[in-house]
Amino acid sequence: MTHPAPDERAARHNTTPISFGLFQREQRSLFGEILDWMLTPLLLLWPLSLALTWVVAQGIANKPFDRALEYNLQALAQLVVVEDGTLRFAIDPQTRDLLRADDSDLVYYQLADARGQFVSGEFDLPAPPADEVPEAGRIRQRDDVLRGDAVRVAYTWLARPDPLRPVLLQVAETTGRRSTLANEIIKGVMVPQFVILPLAVLLVWLALVRGIRPLSDLEQRIRARRPDDLSPIEEADIPQEVAPLVSSINDLLARLKVSLTTQRRFLADAAHQLKTPLAGLRMQAELAQRESDPAGLRGSLHQIARSSARATHTVNQLLALARAETTGRTLPSARVDLARLVAAVVRDTVPRALELGVDLGVEGDTEVPEELQLTGNPTLLQEMVRNLVDNAMAYGGPKGVVTARVLVDRFSGVQLVQVEDNGPGIPLSERALVMQPFYRALGTDVDGSGLGLAIVQEIAQQHGATVHMEDAHPERARPGLRVSVRFVAKQGLE
């Protein structure tokens, strides 16, 4: 079996998007679609109107001629006489000529006896349908053909000489005048329509152009905006049908403005927070280059390692805050057991706690019932608990005691995540300020970026939770800090 060369396979692969591109639909035109939906019924109804007009014109044209034909039949019935038991048609030559005086149509008549035998008139005039029951005195009409011409026939049965055996009298007339009158009626109705239809199409087109002009004006207003103009679009002159779309665009602009503001703040904060550790790294590197003493060199390298760790921690905190602020709403959510999640975070933090000499433990419920588990993003919730634990370990100091717990109220469904330490605590006046990014409580010498509690606050808000701070041990000289995050069962991402 032979295989195509790589170039041939690449050529075949590259042609695929082109072949699909040939079948892509063109962009839809709202103007054209509305125009189609307005004109298509009009153009379809026009032939139907022609057909209906033709039918009505035929009926209008037939009525006067049918009455005249019926009158002629009644007049000829007066000329049928019976003399000495013999049926006779008493018509003189003048009357016969009068019946045929019309130049456009021919009039025929026929008289037949009770046995159907021809008595007078046109012998080849077709007889009525065989299944028709004779009814004396009743006049009927039908369409028929005589000598290749279409005729209209009026006929009746006369009770002469025997009422039980009526005789047949028929009068037929060609349909030339009827057709001429019907055509004149159709022309009188249709000719104005040939003028009105293009005019109606033009008026529909002009009305549609005027109707969608506000859309064109809105397009021009949006195109004329500066790239940095995220202010809402004015809705004063917007049509009612477009108002929901403009409202949605304004909502999108507002959210985009918030997103861009968050990004700009993140960049500014990142630049500000990274400037100090990077400057320290540079200074320590320059000192290390000048140092000739091995002990001094080791000291400089230790400072470099410490500054790089601080910079890494700051970068990780900035990325966590950015992820919480901008992508928390789009991350997938799942059912979360807070008790197991807190226990997992504490278990992962134990090695660092041993290194720092911190007594780290977990209390409270070890499992949340499935019906009370909340819906949230596990990654963000782990980040929240990790920041609470890291913050408590940092401020608790060596030989500090940090406790994490989960409390569940099985009646109300409220769940509390608490992390407390035995550090110096945070004064009441500063507890609202420490929730802001980069703010650090005064009087502490702990290395940090001031982002931990801000990250906790952001993630809690996105899960519909509230954050509360209080003294963990108010009776002691070092009251410590207890941070509680209050959740409602099955509360999802906002």
C-alpha positions as CSV (number, residue, x, y, z in Angstrom):
1,M,0.0,0.0,0.0
2,T,1.4,3.4,-1.0
3,H,0.9,6.5,1.2
4,P,0.7,10.1,-0.1
5,A,3.8,12.2,0.4
6,P,3.8,14.7,3.2
7,D,3.5,17.7,0.9
8,E,0.4,16.0,-0.8
9,R,-1.2,15.4,2.6
10,A,-0.6,19.0,3.7
11,A,-2.1,20.2,0.4
12,R,-5.2,18.1,0.9
13,H,-5.4,19.3,4.5
14,N,-5.1,23.0,3.5
15,T,-7.9,22.8,1.0
16,T,-10.4,21.8,3.6
17,P,-11.1,25.3,5.0
18,I,-11.4,26.7,1.5
19,S,-14.0,24.1,0.5
20,F,-16.0,24.8,3.6
21,G,-15.7,28.6,3.0
22,L,-17.4,28.2,-0.3
23,F,-20.6,27.1,1.4
24,Q,-20.7,29.8,4.1
25,R,-23.9,31.8,4.1
26,E,-23.7,35.5,3.3
27,Q,-24.6,38.0,6.1
28,R,-28.3,38.4,6.4
29,S,-29.9,41.7,5.6
30,L,-32.7,42.8,8.0
31,F,-33.9,45.3,5.4
32,G,-34.0,42.7,2.6
33,E,-35.7,40.1,4.9
34,I,-38.4,42.5,6.0
35,L,-38.9,43.7,2.4
36,D,-39.2,40.1,1.2
37,W,-41.8,39.3,3.9
38,M,-43.8,42.4,2.9
39,L,-43.6,42.1,-0.9
40,T,-43.9,38.3,-1.2
41,P,-47.5,38.1,0.0
42,L,-48.3,41.1,-2.1
43,L,-46.9,39.5,-5.2
44,L,-48.5,36.2,-4.4
45,L,-51.9,37.7,-3.8
46,W,-51.9,39.7,-7.1
47,P,-52.3,36.6,-9.4
48,L,-55.0,35.3,-7.0
49,S,-56.7,38.7,-7.3
50,L,-56.6,38.3,-11.1
51,A,-58.2,34.9,-10.9
52,L,-60.9,36.0,-8.5
53,T,-61.6,39.1,-10.7
54,W,-61.9,36.9,-13.7
55,V,-64.4,34.7,-11.9
56,V,-66.4,37.6,-10.6
57,A,-66.3,39.3,-14.1
58,Q,-67.7,36.2,-15.7
59,G,-70.6,36.1,-13.2
60,I,-71.3,39.8,-13.7
61,A,-71.2,39.5,-17.5
62,N,-73.5,36.4,-17.5
63,K,-76.3,37.8,-15.4
64,P,-77.9,40.3,-17.9
65,F,-77.5,37.9,-20.8
66,D,-79.0,35.1,-18.8
67,R,-82.0,37.2,-18.0
68,A,-82.3,38.2,-21.7
69,L,-82.1,34.6,-22.8
70,E,-84.7,33.7,-20.2
71,Y,-87.0,36.4,-21.5
72,N,-86.6,35.2,-25.1
73,L,-87.5,31.7,-23.9
74,Q,-90.7,32.9,-22.3
75,A,-91.6,34.9,-25.4
76,L,-91.1,31.8,-27.6
77,A,-93.2,29.7,-25.3
78,Q,-96.1,31.9,-26.1
79,L,-95.8,30.9,-29.8
80,V,-96.1,27.2,-29.1
81,V,-99.7,26.2,-30.0
82,V,-101.7,23.0,-30.5
83,E,-104.1,22.9,-33.4
84,D,-106.3,19.8,-34.0
85,G,-104.1,17.8,-31.6
86,T,-100.9,18.7,-33.5
87,L,-98.1,20.6,-31.9
88,R,-97.0,23.6,-33.9
89,F,-94.6,26.5,-33.5
90,A,-96.3,29.7,-34.7
91,I,-93.3,31.8,-35.5
92,D,-93.3,34.1,-38.5
93,P,-90.2,35.0,-40.6
94,Q,-89.9,38.4,-39.0
95,T,-89.7,37.0,-35.5
96,R,-87.1,34.5,-36.7
97,D,-85.0,37.2,-38.3
98,L,-85.3,39.3,-35.1
99,L,-83.8,36.5,-33.1
100,R,-80.8,36.5,-35.4
101,A,-80.4,40.2,-35.8
102,D,-77.3,40.4,-33.5
103,D,-74.0,40.7,-35.5
104,S,-71.8,39.2,-32.7
105,D,-73.9,36.3,-31.4
106,L,-76.2,33.7,-32.9
107,V,-79.5,32.6,-31.4
108,Y,-80.9,29.2,-31.9
109,Y,-84.1,27.6,-30.8
110,Q,-85.6,24.1,-30.8
111,L,-89.0,22.6,-30.1
112,A,-89.4,18.9,-29.5
113,D,-92.5,16.9,-28.7
114,A,-93.1,14.6,-25.7
115,R,-91.4,11.7,-27.5
116,G,-88.3,13.9,-28.2
117,Q,-89.1,14.2,-31.9
118,F,-87.9,17.4,-33.5
119,V,-90.8,19.8,-34.3
120,S,-89.1,23.1,-35.2
121,G,-85.9,25.1,-35.0
122,E,-82.4,23.6,-35.0
123,F,-82.5,19.8,-35.1
124,D,-78.9,19.4,-33.9
125,L,-79.3,21.5,-30.7
126,P,-78.1,19.2,-27.9
127,A,-80.7,17.8,-25.6
128,P,-80.6,18.3,-21.8
129,P,-78.9,15.6,-19.7
130,A,-80.7,12.3,-19.9
131,D,-80.9,11.9,-16.1
132,E,-82.7,15.2,-15.7
133,V,-86.3,14.9,-14.6
134,P,-88.7,17.2,-16.7
135,E,-90.5,19.7,-14.6
136,A,-93.2,21.8,-16.5
137,G,-92.9,25.5,-16.2
138,R,-89.4,25.6,-14.6
139,I,-86.7,27.4,-16.6
140,R,-83.2,26.1,-16.4
141,Q,-79.9,27.1,-18.0
142,R,-76.7,25.2,-18.9
143,D,-73.5,25.6,-20.9
144,D,-73.1,23.4,-24.0
145,V,-71.5,23.3,-27.5
146,L,-73.2,23.6,-30.8
147,R,-71.3,23.2,-34.1
148,G,-68.0,23.8,-32.3
149,D,-69.1,27.0,-30.6
150,A,-69.7,27.5,-26.9
151,V,-73.4,28.3,-26.3
152,R,-75.5,29.2,-23.3
153,V,-78.8,27.3,-23.4
154,A,-82.1,28.2,-21.6
155,Y,-84.8,25.5,-21.7
156,T,-88.1,24.5,-20.2
157,W,-90.9,21.9,-20.5
158,L,-94.3,23.0,-21.6
159,A,-97.5,21.2,-20.4
160,R,-99.0,21.1,-23.9
161,P,-101.0,19.4,-25.1
162,D,-100.8,16.7,-22.3
163,P,-99.7,17.9,-18.8
164,L,-98.4,14.4,-18.2
165,R,-96.2,14.5,-21.3
166,P,-94.6,18.0,-21.5
167,V,-92.8,19.2,-24.6
168,L,-89.3,20.7,-24.6
169,L,-88.4,24.2,-25.7
170,Q,-84.8,25.4,-25.9
171,V,-83.1,28.7,-26.8
172,A,-79.3,28.9,-27.2
173,E,-77.0,31.8,-27.6
174,T,-73.3,32.0,-28.5
175,T,-71.1,33.6,-25.8
176,G,-69.2,36.2,-27.8
177,R,-70.8,39.2,-26.1
178,R,-70.5,37.7,-22.7
179,S,-66.8,37.2,-23.2
180,T,-66.4,40.7,-24.5
181,L,-68.1,42.2,-21.5
182,A,-66.1,40.0,-19.1
183,N,-62.9,41.1,-20.7
184,E,-63.9,44.8,-20.5
185,I,-64.7,44.4,-16.8
186,I,-61.3,42.6,-16.2
187,K,-59.5,45.4,-18.1
188,G,-61.3,48.0,-16.1
189,V,-60.2,46.4,-12.9
190,M,-56.7,45.1,-13.8
191,V,-55.3,48.1,-15.6
192,P,-55.3,50.3,-12.5
193,Q,-53.7,47.5,-10.6
194,F,-50.8,47.4,-13.0
195,V,-50.2,51.0,-12.0
196,I,-51.0,50.6,-8.3
197,L,-48.8,47.5,-7.7
198,P,-45.4,49.2,-8.6
199,L,-46.5,52.3,-6.7
200,A,-47.3,50.1,-3.7
201,V,-43.9,48.4,-3.9
202,L,-42.2,51.8,-4.1
203,L,-44.2,53.1,-1.1
204,V,-43.4,49.9,0.9
205,W,-39.7,50.4,0.1
206,L,-39.7,54.1,1.1
207,A,-41.6,53.3,4.3
208,L,-39.1,50.6,5.2
209,V,-36.1,52.9,4.5
210,R,-37.7,55.5,6.7
211,G,-38.6,52.9,9.4
212,I,-35.0,51.5,9.8
213,R,-33.4,54.9,9.6
214,P,-33.0,55.0,13.4
215,L,-30.9,51.9,13.1
216,S,-28.6,53.6,10.6
217,D,-28.4,56.7,12.9
218,L,-27.6,54.4,15.9
219,E,-24.9,52.7,13.8
220,Q,-23.3,56.1,12.9
221,R,-23.4,57.2,16.5
222,I,-21.6,54.0,17.6
223,R,-19.0,54.2,14.8
224,A,-18.3,57.8,15.7
225,R,-17.3,56.9,19.3
226,R,-13.8,56.9,20.5
227,P,-12.3,53.5,21.4
228,D,-12.0,54.5,25.1
229,D,-15.6,55.8,25.3
230,L,-17.5,53.3,27.4
231,S,-20.3,55.6,28.4
232,P,-23.9,54.3,28.0
233,I,-25.7,54.9,24.6
234,E,-28.4,57.5,24.8
235,E,-31.8,55.9,24.7
236,A,-33.9,59.0,24.2
237,D,-34.4,58.7,20.4
238,I,-34.2,54.9,20.2
239,P,-37.3,53.1,18.8
240,Q,-39.2,50.9,21.3
241,E,-38.3,47.7,19.4
242,V,-34.5,48.5,19.6
243,A,-34.6,49.7,23.2
244,P,-33.9,46.1,24.7
245,L,-30.9,45.7,22.4
246,V,-29.5,49.1,23.3
247,S,-30.1,48.3,27.0
248,S,-28.2,45.1,26.6
249,I,-25.3,46.9,24.9
250,N,-25.2,49.5,27.7
251,D,-25.1,46.6,30.2
252,L,-22.2,45.1,28.3
253,L,-20.4,48.4,28.2
254,A,-20.8,48.8,32.0
255,R,-19.4,45.3,32.6
256,L,-16.6,45.9,30.1
257,K,-15.8,49.2,31.9
258,V,-15.6,47.4,35.2
259,S,-13.4,44.7,33.7
260,L,-11.0,47.2,32.1
261,T,-10.8,49.2,35.3
262,T,-10.0,45.9,37.2
263,Q,-7.3,45.1,34.7
264,R,-5.8,48.6,34.8
265,R,-5.8,48.5,38.6
266,F,-4.2,45.0,38.6
267,L,-1.4,46.2,36.3
268,A,-0.8,49.3,38.4
269,D,-0.9,47.3,41.7
270,A,1.4,44.6,40.2
271,A,3.9,47.2,39.0
272,H,3.8,48.9,42.4
273,Q,4.1,45.7,44.5
274,L,6.8,44.1,42.4
275,K,9.0,47.2,42.2
276,T,10.3,46.9,45.8
277,P,11.3,43.2,45.8
278,L,12.8,43.5,42.4
279,A,14.8,46.5,43.5
280,G,16.0,44.5,46.5
281,L,17.0,41.6,44.3
282,R,19.0,43.9,42.1
283,M,20.8,45.6,45.1
284,Q,21.6,42.2,46.7
285,A,22.9,40.9,43.4
286,E,25.2,43.9,43.1
287,L,26.4,43.5,46.7
288,A,27.0,39.8,46.0
289,Q,29.2,40.7,43.0
290,R,31.3,43.0,45.2
291,E,31.5,40.6,48.1
292,S,34.8,38.6,48.5
293,D,34.1,37.1,51.9
294,P,32.3,33.7,51.7
295,A,30.2,34.5,54.8
296,G,29.1,37.8,53.4
297,L,28.4,36.2,50.0
298,R,26.2,33.6,51.7
299,G,24.4,36.4,53.5
300,S,23.7,38.2,50.2
301,L,22.5,35.0,48.6
302,H,20.2,34.4,51.5
303,Q,18.7,37.9,51.1
304,I,18.3,37.2,47.3
305,A,16.5,34.0,48.1
306,R,14.3,35.8,50.6
307,S,13.5,38.6,48.2
308,S,12.7,36.2,45.4
309,A,10.4,34.2,47.6
310,R,8.6,37.4,48.6
311,A,8.3,38.4,44.9
312,T,7.0,35.0,44.0
313,H,4.4,35.2,46.9
314,T,3.3,38.6,45.7
315,V,2.9,37.4,42.1
316,N,0.9,34.4,43.2
317,Q,-1.3,36.6,45.3
318,L,-1.8,39.1,42.5
319,L,-2.8,36.2,40.1
320,A,-5.2,34.8,42.7
321,L,-6.9,38.2,43.1
322,A,-7.1,38.7,39.3
323,R,-8.6,35.2,38.9
324,A,-11.1,35.9,41.6
325,E,-12.1,39.3,40.3
326,T,-12.3,38.5,36.5
327,T,-12.9,34.8,36.0
328,G,-14.7,33.6,39.0
329,R,-18.1,33.9,37.3
330,T,-17.0,31.8,34.3
331,L,-15.3,29.0,36.2
332,P,-17.3,25.7,36.5
333,S,-19.2,25.0,39.7
334,A,-19.9,21.8,41.6
335,R,-21.3,20.6,44.9
336,V,-18.7,21.3,47.6
337,D,-18.3,19.7,51.0
338,L,-16.7,22.6,53.0
339,A,-15.6,20.4,55.9
340,R,-13.6,18.1,53.6
341,L,-12.2,21.0,51.6
342,V,-10.9,22.8,54.8
343,A,-9.4,19.6,56.0
344,A,-7.6,19.0,52.7
345,V,-6.2,22.6,52.8
346,V,-4.9,22.2,56.4
347,R,-3.4,18.8,55.5
348,D,-1.5,20.4,52.6
349,T,-0.3,23.2,54.8
350,V,1.0,21.1,57.7
351,P,4.6,20.8,56.3
352,R,5.0,24.6,56.2
353,A,3.4,24.9,59.6
354,L,6.0,22.5,61.0
355,E,8.8,24.5,59.4
356,L,7.5,27.8,61.0
357,G,6.8,26.1,64.3
358,V,3.1,26.8,64.2
359,D,0.5,24.5,65.9
360,L,-2.0,24.0,63.1
361,G,-5.2,22.0,63.6
362,V,-8.7,21.5,62.4
363,E,-12.0,21.2,64.4
364,G,-15.7,21.1,64.0
365,D,-17.8,19.0,61.6
366,T,-15.8,16.5,59.5
367,E,-18.5,16.2,56.9
368,V,-21.4,18.3,55.5
369,P,-24.6,16.4,54.7
370,E,-25.2,16.1,51.0
371,E,-28.5,18.0,51.1
372,L,-26.7,21.0,52.7
373,Q,-23.7,21.1,50.5
374,L,-23.3,24.4,48.6
375,T,-22.7,24.9,44.9
376,G,-19.5,26.7,44.1
377,N,-16.1,26.7,42.5
378,P,-13.8,24.3,44.4
379,T,-10.6,26.1,43.1
380,L,-11.7,29.5,44.4
381,L,-12.9,28.1,47.7
382,Q,-9.6,26.3,48.3
383,E,-7.8,29.6,47.5
384,M,-10.0,31.4,50.0
385,V,-9.3,28.9,52.8
386,R,-5.6,28.8,52.0
387,N,-5.3,32.6,52.3
388,L,-7.1,32.5,55.6
389,V,-4.7,29.9,57.0
390,D,-1.6,31.5,55.5
391,N,-2.6,34.9,57.0
392,A,-3.3,33.4,60.4
393,M,0.1,31.5,60.4
394,A,1.9,34.7,59.3
395,Y,0.4,36.9,62.1
396,G,0.4,34.2,64.7
397,G,4.2,34.0,64.5
398,P,6.5,31.2,65.8
399,K,4.9,28.9,68.4
400,G,1.6,30.3,67.3
401,V,-1.7,28.3,67.4
402,V,-3.9,28.3,64.3
403,T,-7.3,26.5,64.3
404,A,-9.5,26.0,61.3
405,R,-13.1,24.7,61.7
406,V,-16.4,24.2,59.9
407,L,-19.7,24.6,61.7
408,V,-23.0,23.5,60.1
409,D,-26.5,24.4,61.3
410,R,-28.6,21.5,60.1
411,F,-31.8,23.4,60.6
412,S,-31.1,26.7,58.8
413,G,-28.5,25.3,56.4
414,V,-26.0,28.0,57.4
415,Q,-22.3,26.9,57.2
416,L,-19.4,28.8,58.9
417,V,-15.8,28.5,57.9
418,Q,-13.6,29.9,60.7
419,V,-9.9,30.4,61.0
420,E,-8.4,31.8,64.2
421,D,-5.0,32.6,65.6
422,N,-3.4,33.9,68.8
423,G,-1.6,36.8,67.2
424,P,-1.9,40.5,68.0
425,G,-5.3,40.8,66.2
426,I,-6.6,43.7,64.2
427,P,-8.0,46.8,65.8
428,L,-11.7,47.4,65.2
429,S,-11.0,50.6,63.3
430,E,-8.9,48.8,60.7
431,R,-11.0,45.7,60.0
432,A,-12.8,47.2,57.1
433,L,-9.6,48.6,55.7
434,V,-7.7,45.3,55.6
435,M,-10.3,44.0,53.2
436,Q,-9.0,46.4,50.6
437,P,-6.1,45.3,48.3
438,F,-2.5,46.1,49.5
439,Y,-3.6,47.5,52.9
440,R,-1.7,46.1,55.9
441,A,-2.5,46.6,59.5
442,L,-0.3,49.1,61.3
443,G,2.3,48.0,63.9
444,T,3.2,44.6,62.3
445,D,6.5,43.5,60.9
446,V,5.2,40.5,59.0
447,D,6.2,40.2,55.4
448,G,3.2,40.2,53.1
449,S,1.5,41.9,50.2
450,G,-1.8,42.9,51.8
451,L,-3.8,40.8,49.4
452,G,-4.8,37.8,51.5
453,L,-8.0,39.1,53.0
454,A,-8.9,41.0,49.9
455,I,-8.9,37.7,48.0
456,V,-11.0,36.1,50.7
457,Q,-13.5,39.0,50.5
458,E,-13.8,38.7,46.7
459,I,-14.3,35.0,46.6
460,A,-16.8,35.1,49.4
461,Q,-18.9,37.7,47.6
462,Q,-18.9,35.7,44.4
463,H,-20.4,32.8,46.4
464,G,-23.0,34.9,48.2
465,A,-21.1,34.6,51.5
466,T,-20.2,37.3,54.1
467,V,-17.0,37.8,56.0
468,H,-16.9,38.8,59.6
469,M,-13.9,39.4,61.9
470,E,-13.7,39.4,65.7
471,D,-11.2,38.8,68.5
472,A,-10.5,35.2,69.1
473,H,-9.4,35.5,72.7
474,P,-10.5,38.9,74.0
475,E,-9.4,38.1,77.6
476,R,-5.7,37.7,76.6
477,A,-3.1,40.3,75.9
478,R,-2.8,39.0,72.4
479,P,-6.5,38.6,71.5
480,G,-5.8,37.0,68.2
481,L,-8.2,37.2,65.2
482,R,-11.1,35.0,64.2
483,V,-12.3,35.3,60.6
484,S,-15.7,33.8,59.8
485,V,-17.1,33.2,56.3
486,R,-20.9,32.6,56.4
487,F,-22.4,30.5,53.6
488,V,-26.0,29.6,52.9
489,A,-26.7,26.0,51.8
490,K,-26.8,25.4,48.0
491,Q,-25.7,29.0,47.4
492,G,-24.0,29.2,43.9
493,L,-21.8,31.6,42.1
494,E,-23.3,35.0,41.5
